[in-house]
Structures are given as structure tokens and as C-alpha cells.
Amino acid sequence: MLTLLLLLAQASAPQTPPLAAATAPAAQTSRWPAREAQVTFRNFRFKSGETLPELRITYTTLGQPHRNARGEIDNAVMVLYGTGGTGRQFLSPQFADELYGPGQPLDIARYWIILPDGIGHGKSSKPSDGLHMRFPQYDYDDMVEAQYRLLRDALGIQRMRLIMGTSMGCMHSLIWGETHPDYVRALMPLACEPVEIAGLNRMWRELAVEGIEADPAWAGGDYRAPPTQGLRTAASLLFVAGAAPLYFQSQYPHRQAAEAFARERVAASIAATDANDLIYQINASRTYAPWPRLEAITVPTTWINSADDFINPRNLDYPRQAVARMKDARFRLIPETAETRGHGTHTAARFWKQDLVELLQRTE
């Protein structure tokens, strides 16, 4: 359910996931013609009752909007990332090079791709901007509401062609299906479950937060220097949760290499993560609970999980039960192999690209 490892390392050239999960990536130049923009919402009111005088949402786009005979944009696609990520992570080769090119499923000559940074992430408003732990206590509902206002009010989109999301974005997709069922023509959630985050999934998240807060250097969020020991606890938990056992065994079969890789990823994560931002990002999932209202999801949906996902274990029976309650939903579990990436399989598009093709075809 968390996008902890967006990119799991390749044996020859390790890549860094963009999260506090295992690491945040160094800035990379993308070959894709992406454009970045920003919108500000005045006096944004959160579900908690708190308000922010100015909520800044940054987003990246590829392609151009197309208007139908009624003048309405009809080719908009939004892709949502997991905890700690940013919209620009979907410019990475394992995602973009499989989807955005000529004749590919999300060919940017045909679709207008929108990649927002959600509340608390990337270049959008977040605790580390200065409010620290006094930043409003946002949750996933607030994040989806900000996405809706971006699309409808700022970009003038009356109906989305597709919303797809990975990990946290997967959960956002299900919230979209319940709260705005007529606003989107198709949903593609990847790597999540449709239930309250409890059990082991909540336990390791809570331990990551408590690890930061137990570090004296954290100082209630008003730290002068990063609480490194607390961040190390959180980053280590996130690394393990997002890992792929068969893949890592095949790529790091010897002790010294395995140890060195883990240390490198955790160290990079510590260096790239703000402790308060991470606490908020993890805790934003606290109110997520779509299970009681699954029947409200009537939009055609293709939902994909992977068998080697530690965060969303394959033996949980929730997907089978959920699909039976949704009007037009299909579920597929990607088998575990030495090539799949655990939780991070959601961003390796080659594993589910054909599912996306079929979803677009059946909602054409």
C-alpha cells in the first residue's frame, strides 16, 4: 500500500526509489518533454477543520489537452504515486519508456498526462516549508479533494479519461471511485488493498513514526539538525517493507554486496528525507477505509497487485471479495519471479502494460 520502493535497484546500475522508503533519487534529466506548473488554493479547508491560507499544488504535464465537439477536454490522464514520491517519478524509464511513446498505451501524442505532487509531497505545500508539526493534519481525503480541485477548477476538466495510481495512489484511486464516480471513465489502481490500514501494515508504519519521534534530536518537530537515528529506524523499516526477496537474492547473492547495498539505500534515504514530512506522509493513511462503500465504485476498473508484495500479501482475500461488490472491476495478481520488484512492481510498467491496453480498449 505504500510506494516505498518506486524503483528497486538494477544489478548493474542501482536506481534509487523516490521515497523515504529506501531512498530518494538524485535529480535526473528526463528525455520526456515535461512541463511543470503550480496552482494555489486560497484558504483551503482540511477535513480536520484546519485551514491553510495558501495551499500550493505543483504538477507536471506531458502532451496536450484535446477538446471534443462540445469543447470539453476528453483525453486527460492522471497518474498518482505512492508515499513520499513526486509526480516526476513517472518520467523514469521503467514507467515512461513503456507507456508514453508513439503507439504505446499512453502515447503523449494522444493523451494529456497530469502528474501532480500531492499535499505534503514534492514541491507542493508540506510541513518542511516552515510550519513543521503545526502543518494541518491532512489525510487521503484531503489529498484527493486537492487533486479534484486541480483538475476541475484549475485545469477545467469536466471528466477524466483515466486515473491510475500506485501504492498510496492506488488507494487514492479507490477513494476517487467512491467520491467522484462519474468524473472518470476508467480507474487503474496498482498495489493496494481496499481496507483500513491495520494489522502488520499499520504496525510497521507506526514503528517508523515512533522511531523518529523517539529520537531526542527530533525535539517535537522543531529540530535544528536532522534526527538521524530516528530517520535510520524509519528508513530501514521502509526499505524492508518495499523489498523483493527473489529479486534481491538473485542480484545480491553474497553477503558483502547485500550489506553494502542496504546501507547505501538507507543512507541515501536519510539524506533526502525530512522527518516531519515523512511522519505526515505515513500518518495520512490513518483514515483510509473504503471497504464499507465499495459498491459506489461503478466506473470500469482494472486493479493489479503483485504476489511478492510484502505490504499487500497475496494470501489476503480482500481483492476477490471487493471485486464481487464493484460493478465493473477486474483483478489480477502478478506472479512472483526473480524479475518482479516486490511492492515496486507497480512502477515497472512492462508487468502490467497489457492490462492497461485492455482497460483503455474496453472503455473507449
Buried (B, 14 or more C-beta within 10 A) or exposed (E): BBBBBBBBBEEEEBBBBBBBBBBBBEEEEBEBEBEEEEBEBEEBBBBEEBEBEEBBBBBBBBBEBBEEEEEBBBBBBBBBBBBBBBBBBBBBBBBBBBBBBEEBBBBBEBBBBBBBBBBBBBBBBBBBEEBBBEBBBBBBBBBBBBBBBBBBEBBEBBBBBBBBBBBBBBBBBBBBBBBBBEBBBBBBBBBBBBBBBEEEBBEBBBEBBBBBBEBEBBEEBEBEEBBBBBBBBBBBBBBBBBBBEBBBEEBBEEEEEBEEBBEBBBBBBBEBBBBBBBBBBBBBBBBBBBBEBBEBBBBBBBBBBBBBBBBBBBEBEBBEEBBEBBBBBBBBBBEBBEEBBBBBBBBBBEBBBEBBEEBBEEBE
